[in-house]
Amino acid sequence: MIHLIRNNIYKILLGTFISLVCLFLFLKIVDSFDKTLESLTSISIFYLVIGFFIYFLSLFLRTYRWKILLKKNVGTIKFKSLLNVVISGYMFNNLLPARLGELARIYHLSLLKKINKSFVLGSILAERVTDVIVLMLFLLIGLIFIPREFTENFSSNLNISPQIVYISLIILLSLTTIFILIILSGLWKEITHKFLQLLKKINSKFNPDKYIESFTEGAFSISNKKFIKVVVIATSLWAVEFSMFYLIGTQFNFDIENLFIAILFFGIFSNLGGIIPSTSGGWGPFEVIGTIVLTSFGVDSNEAAAFTILVHLILWLPISILGLITFIIDFRKSKS
């Protein structure tokens, strides 16, 4: 694990810097930490427990999706074993910077079964891609119902012009559309081949064929038949996770009419913020993005900050404990 951290030192430093900047911005957004703490402590433990169980259901769906992506190369593996790997992967992402948890997830899976690590890493990228695709689909639906003042408030909170917000959304949606077309058309095979040829021309001694081909096979393992199925599963798991956000949101004094749309956009943007390099657990970007989105809908900044922190804790704390337990159990079994 130390070796992984050492090899990703620049990512770690960059992520830590971004997290510190985001936390600084978060502190500027909040008016009164006393009020934020008061809102946090006013929520019943019952709703926190229910919220975690709802989130845990989404992990079942994530595991099922990954099982489909792995089937061609890894073969049969017990669902419970794969669920343990997914949980420990989230635990490592929560505790390690620069998303090193993805590499730790591969290591955990290798303890249970002989695998092609390049293919598995590609399949994890495929997961992330389908997540972005589905979040973009939710965004398109949400844009139909979004209040006009949201864009102005959002751009004002970020100190940028509304035009930049629109251009950014158009770029994201365009890139998502292009990627879907590349997958469905099978064009990724030709792109991979040309990329390999280019690498060989640059350095004839460098021969990464089997690794890159395995990686791209995993990354583009969403064939025409799998694509719809995987996207439907991804849509379901995000709908489940957003329902947890909504349940917790109803316990706060947001005092806005369009709570459902506000929670939807909170979920979309705070999770897309996971693309930004950050320190362990995504602390920083999640808080500042989520709070800005909610305040742009008219939510009080103290209530928005309290909600964002609480939701992040539900996503972070229980799964970190469970993931550590599952990893230790499987690690000991592999060494016995």
C-alpha positions as CSV (number, residue, x, y, z in Angstrom):
1,M,0.0,0.0,0.0
2,I,2.9,2.3,0.8
3,H,4.3,1.5,-2.7
4,L,0.9,2.7,-4.3
5,I,1.0,5.9,-2.3
6,R,4.6,6.6,-3.3
7,N,3.8,6.1,-7.0
8,N,0.9,8.5,-6.8
9,I,2.5,11.2,-4.7
10,Y,1.8,14.0,-7.2
11,K,-1.9,13.0,-7.3
12,I,-2.0,13.0,-3.6
13,L,-0.5,16.4,-3.3
14,L,-2.8,17.8,-5.9
15,G,-5.8,16.2,-4.3
16,T,-4.9,17.5,-0.9
17,F,-4.4,21.0,-2.2
18,I,-7.8,21.0,-4.0
19,S,-9.5,19.6,-0.8
20,L,-8.0,22.4,1.3
21,V,-9.1,25.0,-1.2
22,C,-12.7,23.6,-1.2
23,L,-12.8,23.4,2.6
24,F,-11.7,27.0,2.7
25,L,-14.5,28.0,0.3
26,F,-16.9,25.9,2.4
27,L,-16.0,27.8,5.5
28,K,-16.7,31.1,3.7
29,I,-20.2,29.9,2.6
30,V,-21.4,28.9,6.1
31,D,-22.7,31.9,8.1
32,S,-22.9,30.3,11.6
33,F,-21.3,27.0,12.6
34,D,-23.4,27.0,15.8
35,K,-26.6,26.9,13.6
36,T,-25.0,24.2,11.4
37,L,-24.2,22.1,14.4
38,E,-27.7,22.6,15.8
39,S,-29.2,21.4,12.6
40,L,-26.9,18.4,12.5
41,T,-27.7,17.3,16.0
42,S,-31.5,17.7,15.6
43,I,-31.8,14.8,13.1
44,S,-33.2,11.6,14.6
45,I,-30.8,8.6,14.6
46,F,-33.7,6.5,13.2
47,Y,-33.5,8.4,9.8
48,L,-29.7,8.0,9.8
49,V,-30.0,4.3,10.1
50,I,-32.7,4.1,7.5
51,G,-30.6,6.3,5.2
52,F,-27.6,4.0,5.5
53,F,-29.7,0.9,4.7
54,I,-31.0,2.6,1.6
55,Y,-27.5,3.5,0.5
56,F,-26.4,-0.1,1.2
57,L,-29.0,-1.3,-1.2
58,S,-27.3,0.7,-3.9
59,L,-24.1,-1.2,-3.2
60,F,-25.9,-4.4,-4.1
61,L,-26.8,-2.9,-7.4
62,R,-23.2,-1.7,-7.9
63,T,-22.0,-5.2,-7.2
64,Y,-24.4,-6.7,-9.7
65,R,-23.3,-4.2,-12.4
66,W,-19.6,-5.1,-11.8
67,K,-20.4,-8.8,-11.9
68,I,-21.8,-8.3,-15.4
69,L,-18.8,-6.3,-16.6
70,L,-16.4,-8.9,-15.1
71,K,-18.2,-12.1,-16.4
72,K,-16.4,-12.3,-19.7
73,N,-12.9,-12.3,-18.4
74,V,-13.0,-13.2,-14.7
75,G,-15.7,-15.8,-14.9
76,T,-18.0,-16.9,-12.1
77,I,-17.5,-15.4,-8.6
78,K,-19.9,-15.5,-5.7
79,F,-22.0,-12.4,-5.3
80,K,-21.2,-12.2,-1.6
81,S,-17.5,-12.3,-2.2
82,L,-17.8,-9.6,-4.9
83,L,-19.9,-7.5,-2.6
84,N,-17.2,-7.7,0.0
85,V,-14.7,-6.4,-2.5
86,V,-16.9,-3.5,-3.6
87,I,-17.4,-2.5,0.1
88,S,-13.7,-2.7,0.9
89,G,-13.0,-0.7,-2.3
90,Y,-15.2,2.1,-1.1
91,M,-13.6,1.9,2.3
92,F,-10.1,2.3,0.8
93,N,-11.4,5.2,-1.3
94,N,-12.7,6.8,1.9
95,L,-9.4,6.4,3.6
96,L,-6.8,6.8,0.9
97,P,-6.3,9.9,-1.3
98,A,-6.2,10.1,-5.1
99,R,-8.8,7.2,-5.5
100,L,-6.2,4.6,-4.6
101,G,-9.1,2.5,-3.4
102,E,-9.7,1.4,-7.0
103,L,-6.3,-0.2,-7.0
104,A,-6.9,-1.7,-3.6
105,R,-10.2,-3.1,-4.9
106,I,-8.2,-5.0,-7.6
107,Y,-5.8,-6.3,-4.9
108,H,-8.7,-7.5,-2.8
109,L,-10.3,-9.3,-5.7
110,S,-6.9,-11.0,-6.6
111,L,-6.9,-12.5,-3.1
112,L,-10.1,-14.3,-3.9
113,K,-9.5,-15.3,-7.6
114,K,-6.8,-15.3,-10.3
115,I,-7.6,-12.2,-12.4
116,N,-6.3,-10.2,-15.3
117,K,-5.6,-6.9,-13.4
118,S,-5.5,-4.8,-16.5
119,F,-9.0,-6.0,-17.5
120,V,-10.4,-5.4,-14.0
121,L,-9.0,-1.9,-13.9
122,G,-10.7,-1.2,-17.2
123,S,-14.0,-2.6,-15.9
124,I,-13.8,-0.2,-13.0
125,L,-13.3,2.7,-15.5
126,A,-16.4,1.3,-17.3
127,E,-18.3,1.6,-14.0
128,R,-17.3,5.2,-13.6
129,V,-18.2,6.0,-17.2
130,T,-21.7,4.5,-16.9
131,D,-22.1,6.5,-13.7
132,V,-21.4,9.7,-15.6
133,I,-23.7,8.7,-18.4
134,V,-26.6,8.2,-16.0
135,L,-25.9,11.4,-14.1
136,M,-26.0,13.2,-17.4
137,L,-29.4,11.6,-18.1
138,F,-30.7,12.7,-14.8
139,L,-29.3,16.2,-15.5
140,L,-31.1,16.3,-18.8
141,I,-34.4,15.4,-17.1
142,G,-33.8,17.9,-14.3
143,L,-33.1,20.7,-16.7
144,I,-36.8,20.5,-17.8
145,F,-38.0,21.3,-14.3
146,I,-35.2,23.6,-13.1
147,P,-36.3,27.1,-11.9
148,R,-35.0,30.0,-14.0
149,E,-33.2,31.6,-11.1
150,F,-31.1,28.6,-10.3
151,T,-28.6,29.1,-13.1
152,E,-28.2,32.8,-12.1
153,N,-27.8,32.0,-8.4
154,F,-25.4,29.1,-9.2
155,S,-23.1,31.1,-11.5
156,S,-23.2,34.0,-9.0
157,N,-22.2,31.7,-6.1
158,L,-19.3,30.5,-8.3
159,N,-18.4,34.0,-9.4
160,I,-18.7,33.1,-13.1
161,S,-21.0,34.1,-15.9
162,P,-24.1,32.0,-16.7
163,Q,-22.8,31.4,-20.2
164,I,-19.8,29.5,-18.7
165,V,-22.3,27.2,-16.9
166,Y,-24.2,26.6,-20.1
167,I,-21.1,25.9,-22.1
168,S,-19.7,23.5,-19.5
169,L,-23.0,21.6,-19.5
170,I,-23.0,21.4,-23.3
171,I,-19.4,20.1,-23.3
172,L,-20.2,17.4,-20.7
173,L,-23.3,16.3,-22.5
174,S,-21.5,16.3,-25.9
175,L,-18.6,14.2,-24.5
176,T,-21.1,11.7,-22.9
177,T,-22.9,11.4,-26.3
178,I,-19.7,10.8,-28.2
179,F,-18.5,8.2,-25.7
180,I,-21.8,6.3,-26.0
181,L,-21.5,6.3,-29.8
182,I,-18.0,5.0,-29.6
183,I,-19.1,2.1,-27.4
184,L,-22.2,1.1,-29.4
185,S,-20.4,1.4,-32.8
186,G,-17.4,-0.7,-31.8
187,L,-15.1,2.1,-32.9
188,W,-13.1,1.7,-29.7
189,K,-11.3,-1.3,-31.1
190,E,-10.0,0.7,-34.0
191,I,-9.0,3.6,-31.7
192,T,-7.1,1.2,-29.4
193,H,-5.3,-0.4,-32.4
194,K,-4.2,3.0,-33.7
195,F,-3.1,4.1,-30.2
196,L,-0.9,1.0,-29.8
197,Q,0.7,1.6,-33.2
198,L,1.4,5.2,-32.2
199,L,3.1,4.0,-29.0
200,K,5.3,1.6,-30.9
201,K,6.4,4.3,-33.3
202,I,7.4,6.6,-30.3
203,N,9.3,3.8,-28.6
204,S,9.9,0.5,-30.4
205,K,11.1,-1.2,-27.1
206,F,7.9,-0.4,-25.4
207,N,5.4,-3.2,-26.0
208,P,2.3,-2.7,-23.8
209,D,-0.1,-4.5,-26.2
210,K,-1.4,-7.2,-23.9
211,Y,-1.9,-4.7,-21.0
212,I,-3.5,-1.9,-23.0
213,E,-5.7,-4.4,-25.0
214,S,-6.9,-6.0,-21.7
215,F,-7.5,-2.6,-20.1
216,T,-9.5,-1.3,-23.1
217,E,-11.4,-4.6,-23.3
218,G,-12.4,-4.0,-19.7
219,A,-13.1,-0.3,-20.2
220,F,-15.3,-0.9,-23.2
221,S,-16.8,-4.2,-22.0
222,I,-20.2,-2.7,-22.3
223,S,-21.2,-4.3,-25.6
224,N,-24.5,-3.5,-27.4
225,K,-26.3,-6.2,-25.4
226,K,-24.8,-5.2,-22.1
227,F,-25.1,-1.5,-22.6
228,I,-28.8,-1.1,-21.9
229,K,-28.7,-3.6,-19.0
230,V,-25.8,-1.8,-17.3
231,V,-27.3,1.6,-17.8
232,V,-30.6,0.5,-16.4
233,I,-28.8,-0.9,-13.3
234,A,-26.8,2.3,-13.0
235,T,-30.0,4.3,-13.2
236,S,-31.6,2.2,-10.5
237,L,-28.6,2.5,-8.1
238,W,-28.4,6.3,-8.5
239,A,-32.2,6.5,-8.0
240,V,-31.8,4.6,-4.8
241,E,-29.0,6.8,-3.6
242,F,-30.9,10.0,-4.5
243,S,-33.9,8.6,-2.5
244,M,-31.7,8.4,0.6
245,F,-30.7,12.1,0.0
246,Y,-34.3,13.0,-0.3
247,L,-35.3,11.1,2.9
248,I,-32.6,13.0,4.9
249,G,-33.5,16.3,3.2
250,T,-37.1,16.1,4.4
251,Q,-35.7,16.2,8.0
252,F,-34.1,19.6,7.5
253,N,-35.8,23.0,7.4
254,F,-35.0,23.8,3.7
255,D,-38.2,25.9,3.3
256,I,-38.3,25.6,-0.5
257,E,-41.0,24.5,-2.9
258,N,-38.9,22.4,-5.3
259,L,-37.2,20.1,-2.8
260,F,-37.1,17.1,-5.1
261,I,-35.4,19.0,-7.9
262,A,-33.0,20.6,-5.4
263,I,-32.0,17.2,-4.0
264,L,-31.7,15.7,-7.5
265,F,-29.2,18.5,-8.6
266,F,-27.4,18.1,-5.3
267,G,-26.9,14.4,-6.0
268,I,-25.8,15.0,-9.6
269,F,-23.3,17.8,-9.0
270,S,-21.8,16.6,-5.7
271,N,-21.1,13.2,-7.3
272,L,-19.8,14.6,-10.6
273,G,-17.5,16.5,-8.3
274,G,-15.9,13.1,-7.5
275,I,-14.1,13.5,-10.9
276,I,-12.1,16.3,-9.3
277,P,-8.9,15.0,-7.6
278,S,-9.2,15.3,-3.8
279,T,-8.0,13.9,-0.6
280,S,-9.4,10.7,0.9
281,G,-13.2,10.3,0.8
282,G,-13.7,13.3,-1.4
283,W,-13.9,15.6,1.6
284,G,-13.9,19.2,0.3
285,P,-15.3,19.1,-3.2
286,F,-18.5,17.2,-2.0
287,E,-19.2,19.8,0.7
288,V,-18.6,22.9,-1.3
289,I,-20.4,21.8,-4.5
290,G,-23.3,20.3,-2.6
291,T,-23.8,23.4,-0.5
292,I,-23.5,25.8,-3.4
293,V,-26.1,23.8,-5.3
294,L,-28.6,23.9,-2.4
295,T,-28.1,27.6,-1.7
296,S,-28.6,28.3,-5.4
297,F,-32.1,26.8,-4.9
298,G,-32.7,29.2,-2.0
299,V,-31.8,26.9,0.9
300,D,-30.2,28.6,4.0
301,S,-26.4,28.1,3.9
302,N,-26.3,26.7,7.4
303,E,-29.0,24.1,6.7
304,A,-27.4,23.3,3.4
305,A,-24.0,22.8,5.0
306,A,-25.4,20.6,7.8
307,F,-27.3,18.4,5.3
308,T,-24.2,18.0,3.1
309,I,-22.0,17.1,6.0
310,L,-24.5,14.6,7.4
311,V,-25.1,12.9,4.0
312,H,-21.4,12.6,3.5
313,L,-21.0,11.0,6.9
314,I,-23.7,8.4,6.0
315,L,-21.8,7.6,2.8
316,W,-18.4,7.6,4.5
317,L,-18.4,6.2,8.1
318,P,-20.5,3.0,8.1
319,I,-19.1,1.7,4.9
320,S,-15.5,2.4,6.0
321,I,-16.0,0.3,9.1
322,L,-17.7,-2.6,7.2
323,G,-15.1,-2.4,4.4
324,L,-12.2,-2.7,6.9
325,I,-13.8,-5.8,8.5
326,T,-14.5,-7.5,5.1
327,F,-10.9,-6.8,3.9
328,I,-9.3,-8.2,7.0
329,I,-11.4,-11.3,6.9
330,D,-10.6,-12.1,3.3
331,F,-6.9,-11.2,3.7
332,R,-6.6,-13.6,6.6
333,K,-8.3,-16.3,4.7
334,S,-5.9,-15.9,1.7
335,K,-2.9,-16.2,4.0
336,S,-4.2,-19.3,5.9
